[in-house]
Amino acid sequence: MNWKKPPHISELLSDFTPEKMSPGLRRGMVLRVYKPVIKKLIGRQDFAEHITKEYLTGEYTSPALVIITDQSAWKYQLHLNRNRIRDAINERLGINFIKKVIIK
């Protein structure tokens, strides 16, 4: 029998760079990394219990991260840092994916 040599793992993993990922995978990555990013920027451990909902809205070409909170102090804090949050998420992803952060 003549066996075909399998591709090297580095070749397989090169297909999973952020630039080559589907928009759906990128959206999932954003929802996975945004809480550690906020935790690092704001420096509080208990912020997650004040976030009631988070989701991505908009087209795949210009998605926005929407964060809904039930406390006005957190809303204000997140609103002041929304550009830093966006930049940190995009830096963590390695691509400029999130165009804006909306706090409600």
N, C-alpha and C positions, 0 to 999 in steps of 0.2 A: 504494500500500500504506500501511496505517496501522500504524506501529510503536509498540509500548508502550515507554515510557521505563523503562530499567532502574533498579533501586533504587540509592540512594547507598551508597557503601562503609561509611559510618558506621552505616547501618541494618542492613547485613548483619553487621557486626562486633558490634553490640549483642546479637546472639544468642549470642555466645561469652563472655559474662561468666561468672565462676565460679559464680554463683548459678544460672544457667540451664543449665550443663553437665550432661551425664549423669553418674551415679556412676562409670561405667567410665572416662570421660575424666578425672575428678578423680583416680581411683586412679592412672592413668598419669602425671598431673602430679606427684603425690606422689613416685613412684619416680624421676622426672626431677629434682626439685629438692632431694631430701633430702641428697644428698652435698655439694653446694655449701653448704647450710645448716650441716651438721656441720663442714665444713672451716672455715667462718667462725667458728663458736662455739668449736671446740677449737683451731684455729690450727695444725694439723699437715697437711702435704701427703701423708704416707704412710698415712693412716688407711684409705684405700680398699682397700689390699692385705690388710688384716687382717679385712675383712668378707667372710665366705664366702657369705652369702646374705641377701637381703632380700625381703620380700613383705608384702602387706596381707592381713589376716584380719578376720573379723567381717562383720556385716551392712553394707549400704550406709548405714544410719542411724548406725552407730557403729563405723567401721573403726579398726583398730589397725595401726600400722607395726611389723613384727617385724624386728629386725636381729640376725643371727647372726654372732658373731665367734669366732675360734679362740684368742684370747689373753686371759688373765684381766685384764691391765692395761687393755686397751681396753674390755673388758666393764664393768669397774668405772667407768672414765671416762665411758662412754656412759650407764651406769645413773645416775650422779650428775647428768648433764645431760639426762635424758630429758624432763623437763617443759619445759626451755628449748628443746630440739629440737622438741618438739610445737608450742610457741607460735610458734617461728620459721617452721616449715613452714606453719602455718595463716596466719601473717601474710604470708608470701610468696605463698600461694595467694589471699589476699584473703577467705577464708571459714573458718569453724570446722569443718573436715572431719575431721581426725585427732583422735580422742578420747584415745588413749594410745599410748605407745611402749613396746614390749616388747623387752628385750635378752636374748638367750640365748647 
